[in-house]
Amino acid sequence: MAVIAVLTNLPDSDSAFNMARELVQLRPAACANVLAPATSFYVWEGKAEQATEFPVLIKTTDLRYAEVEAAIRARHPYTLPEIIAWPITHGLPEYLRWVEQGSQTA
């Protein structure tokens, strides 16, 4: 089992806080941080866009990724939400164990 970080962006603080809270309460994630608003620039359906979004950084394990992805997709207002994940290769061992324990099924 490996600890991973998952990132998604939401269009407003309410949806970001709700997403973070639910992922932790449902337990596929040990921790979720709602970060400061960011300005995103992208092309969507052929048109240049600019939007203020609220990043949510989720800590979980690779074994729980599919559940985290499904939970995000079920709650996300975007047609195509950003959901990316990367492995945590280094970290405080006690913290990484806490993430592993907190991401286990209740």
C-alpha positions in Angstrom: 0.0 0.0 0.0 1.3 3.4 -1.0 0.2 6.9 0.0 -0.9 9.1 -2.8 -2.1 12.7 -3.3 -5.1 13.4 -5.4 -5.9 16.9 -6.8 -9.2 18.2 -8.0 -10.5 21.8 -8.5 -14.0 23.1 -7.8 -15.8 26.2 -8.9 -16.6 27.6 -5.5 -15.7 27.3 -1.8 -19.0 25.6 -0.8 -18.5 22.8 -3.2 -14.8 22.5 -2.3 -15.6 22.3 1.4 -18.4 19.9 0.9 -16.2 17.6 -1.3 -13.3 17.6 1.2 -15.6 17.0 4.2 -17.5 14.1 2.5 -14.3 12.4 1.3 -13.0 12.3 4.9 -16.3 11.3 6.5 -16.8 8.5 4.0 -13.2 7.4 4.7 -11.7 6.7 1.3 -9.4 9.7 2.3 -7.6 10.4 5.5 -7.3 14.1 4.9 -8.4 16.7 2.4 -7.2 20.3 2.2 -9.2 23.1 0.6 -6.5 25.4 -0.8 -6.6 29.1 -1.6 -8.5 30.1 -4.7 -6.5 29.8 -7.9 -7.0 31.3 -11.3 -7.1 28.7 -14.0 -6.5 29.3 -17.7 -7.5 26.6 -20.2 -9.2 25.9 -23.5 -12.6 24.2 -23.3 -14.6 23.3 -26.4 -12.3 25.4 -28.5 -12.7 28.6 -26.4 -10.1 30.2 -24.2 -11.4 30.3 -20.6 -10.3 31.8 -17.3 -11.9 30.8 -14.0 -11.4 31.1 -10.3 -11.3 27.6 -8.8 -10.7 26.1 -5.3 -8.1 23.3 -5.4 -8.8 20.3 -3.1 -5.7 18.2 -2.2 -6.7 14.7 -0.9 -4.4 12.3 0.8 -5.3 8.6 0.5 -3.7 5.3 -0.6 -3.3 3.7 -4.0 -5.7 1.0 -2.9 -8.5 3.6 -2.3 -7.9 5.7 -5.4 -10.8 4.2 -7.4 -13.2 5.0 -4.5 -11.9 8.5 -4.3 -12.2 9.0 -8.0 -15.8 7.7 -8.0 -16.7 9.9 -5.1 -15.3 13.0 -6.8 -17.0 12.2 -10.1 -20.4 11.6 -8.3 -20.2 14.9 -6.6 -18.4 17.1 -9.0 -20.3 19.8 -11.0 -18.0 19.7 -14.0 -18.6 17.5 -17.0 -14.9 16.7 -17.1 -13.4 17.3 -13.6 -9.6 17.4 -13.1 -8.7 14.3 -11.1 -5.0 13.6 -11.0 -2.9 11.6 -8.6 0.7 11.1 -7.8 2.6 8.9 -5.4 4.1 10.3 -2.2 7.7 8.9 -2.3 9.0 10.5 0.8 7.4 11.8 4.0 7.4 11.6 7.8 6.8 7.9 8.4 4.4 8.5 11.3 2.3 10.8 9.0 2.3 8.3 6.2 1.1 5.6 8.5 -1.7 7.9 9.8 -2.8 8.4 6.2 -2.8 4.7 5.6 -4.8 4.0 8.7 -7.2 6.9 8.1 -7.9 5.7 4.5 -9.0 2.2 5.6 -12.6 1.1 5.5 -14.4 1.8 8.8 
